[in-house]
Amino acid sequence: MRIADSQKGMTMVEVIAALALTGMVMAATSAAFGFCMRMSLRIEASARAERVGEGLLDVIADAVRMDGLPESEEEFLSERIEEALYRGFSVEQLSFTRVEPEKHPDVVRIDLILCEERTGISFKASDYVRLYEAYMPEEDDIPLLDDIPR
């Protein structure tokens, strides 16, 4: 059975089905593309948070190493750290802790938590700093090795 030339082509139902399938493929592609873009932006924001956090932590560690422990964290941030270093981030928490004052009186742990205002991404970083001798406790306060029980 041969089909006449006038009957070749697609019916209206076939055209609608082809357009519907094309629309579903396009919707799935755009959903996948949107997800990939959001993940890419999150990864970029996390990398930026890490760079800013590490830079701030280095500046803070150098200041503590040179000038000793500050009286308050807020005062330290406002006086010592330039706003340009924040690059859209805010310091959620900054703390200074002497790790083991009996064994290591010159070692301080610095904990820093940053948060980006735009995306809400936060970054935590820590560093250990050895203070210069001028900011260590008096020598009488440091236990000698002979005084430490074994």
N, C-alpha and C positions, 0 to 999 in steps of 0.2 A: 504494500500500500504506500503510495507516494503522497507527500504533502504538497499541496499547491503553494506557489510562491506567495500568494496572498494570505496564506495561513501561517507563515513563518513569523517568529517573534515570541514575545512573552505576554502572558495574560496579566491583568491588573493585580490579581492575587499574588502572582510570582514577583511582581515589582514591589508590592507592599512588603512581602516577606523578605526580599533582599534588602530593602531599606531598613526594616526592623533589625535584621541581623547586623547590618553595618552600624546602626545606632548603638546596639548593645556592645559591639567591639570597641567603638569609640568611647563609650562611657567607661568601660573597664580600663581602657588605656589611660584615660584622663584621671581616673581614681588612683591607678598605680603611679602615674607621674606625680600627682599631688602628694602622695605618701612619700615618694622618693625625695621630693623637694623639701618637705617638712623635716625628714630625717637628715638631709644634707645641711639644712639651716641649724638644726640642733647640734650636729657634730661640729660645725663651724663655730657656733657659740661656745661649745665646751672647750674647743681648742683656744679660742680667744680668752676664755676665763682662765685657762691654765697659764697662758702667757702673762696675762696681767697679774695673776696671783703669784706666780714665781718672781716676777719683777718687783712687786710690792714687798714680798717676803725678803728678797735680797736687800732692798733699801732699809727695811725695818731691822733686819739682822745686823747690817753694818752700823746703823745708828745705835743699837743696843750694845754692840761690841765696843764701840768707841765711847759712848756716854753712859753706859750702865742702864739699869732698869728704870723705867719712867715711874712717876708717881701714879698717874692714871692713864689708861689706854686712850680715852677720848682726847685728853689734852695732848698726848703724844701724837695722835693722828692729825689733829688740827695744827699743831706747831711744826711738825717735822716732815709731813708728807704733802707733796703738792697735789692739787686737785687734778692736774693733767695726767698724773699716773693712774688714776682710777679708770679712765676710759669708759664711762658708762656703768661702772660697777659701784656698789656700796659695800662697806665693810660691815658685815653682820656681827662678827665677833672677833676680838683680838685679845689674846691672853698670854701672859708670861708666867712660867712656872719653873721653879728650881726643882730639878729632877730628883736628885739625891743629895741634899745639902751636906749630909755628913761625909759622904765619900767624894763628891764632886761639887764643891761650893762654887766653882767658876763656870758651871754649865747651866744654861737656861734653855727651856723648851718654849718656842714661839708657836702658837696655834692661830691660824687665820682662816676665817670663813668669809668668802665674797659672794655677792648675789648681783646678777645683772637685772636692772630694773625692767628692761624691755621684754626679755624672754623668761625671767624668773629662774634661770640656770644658776646653780650655786656651785662653788668650788671650795674644797677644804685643802689646806696645806699646813705642814708642820716643818719646823727646822730646829736644830740644836745649835746653840751659839756658845762659844767659850768666851767669857768676859776677859778683858785685859786686867792686869794685876791691880790697877788703881781702883777697880770697882769690886774687888773680891773682899770677903770679910777679913777682919784682922787675923794675923797669923796665929794668935792665941786661940782663936775660935776653931781652927782647923785641927782635927784629930791627927796625931802622928800615927805612922804605920805600927809602931810598937803598942799603941793604945787600943788598936782594933783587935777584938777577940778572933781567934781562928778556929 
